[in-house]
């Protein structure tokens, strides 16, 4: 290998490979490769009511909510937003927002692309 590349060529090649690696890492951190997740979120469409709040023993006692459409969601709302039984959870197709309504009034909107677990 020393016969093919001299010291200067090895430094240039190493620098270029490092920059390409840094570029790929940066793109992945900013969500450039998250198209599949984004497409899944955009294609979801449901409207349901909260029917139960519980701790999932099989998932390290994670706080969960069960919806009237049998879907389970993590209860990852901020501390100042407490979901109540009967609240409506709405996810419209081609939207990244999950809306929480109580008595037909919007109380919170969550961007699912920014949420860690959904």
Residue pairs with C-beta under 8 A, 6 or more apart in sequence:
5 13
27 33
31 38
31 113
34 113
37 113
38 96
38 113
41 96
41 112
41 113
41 118
42 93
42 94
42 95
42 96
43 93
44 91
44 93
45 91
45 92
45 93
46 67
46 69
46 71
46 89
46 90
46 91
47 88
47 89
47 90
47 91
48 67
48 68
48 69
48 71
48 88
48 89
49 67
49 68
49 86
49 87
49 88
49 89
50 65
50 66
50 67
50 68
50 83
50 84
50 85
50 86
50 87
50 88
50 89
51 66
51 67
51 68
51 85
52 65
52 66
52 85
53 63
53 64
53 65
53 66
53 75
53 83
53 85
54 63
54 64
54 65
54 66
55 61
55 62
55 63
55 64
56 62
56 63
56 64
56 72
62 74
62 75
63 74
63 75
63 76
64 72
64 73
64 74
64 75
65 72
65 73
65 74
65 75
65 83
65 89
66 72
67 73
67 89
73 89
73 118
74 117
74 118
75 83
76 110
76 115
76 116
76 117
77 83
77 100
77 108
77 110
78 108
81 100
81 107
81 108
83 100
84 102
86 102
87 100
87 101
87 102
87 107
88 99
88 100
88 101
88 102
89 98
89 99
89 100
90 98
90 99
90 100
90 101
91 97
91 98
91 99
91 112
92 99
96 111
96 112
96 113
97 109
97 110
97 111
97 112
98 109
98 110
98 112
98 115
98 118
99 106
99 108
99 109
99 110
100 106
100 107
100 108
100 109
100 110
101 107
112 118
